[in-house]
Amino acid sequence: PSTNGKFVVYTVDGNVDILPYPGPSTNGKFVVYTVDENVDKPPYPGPSTNGKFVVYTVDENVDKPPYPGPSTNGKFVVYTVDGNVDILPYPGPSTNGKFVVYTVDENVDKPPYPGSRTNGKLKVLAIMF
């Protein structure tokens, strides 16, 4: 659980495109993110604009974040979560050409979401498969 009552949990399943996803994984690749606003441990490539920015890199085969080690299958999932930031600090294209950026508004549950934020709180997800 969060140490300050402020956390978000993302469940990412390769076969499911609705977030958050409360159910079990259907393909054995299940990642649960608990992001505490008081935690800012790396890997984190840049500063937050409001001091509440966390980036975790988690292997699809590991379900206990944060995952400090390298990927065991070359498949990483990177989440950038900042309630006040709507632009992902994306350094460039993926080295394997399989990099997509999802923008998920709190009022929209099916990414990718091409429109603008409707409530001032836009979450940006960068997912590498």
Summary of the structure (lengths in Angstrom):
residues: 129
radius of gyration: 14.0
end to end distance: 27.3
largest distance: 38.2
contacts: 303
relative contact order: 0.18
helix: 0%
strand: 31%
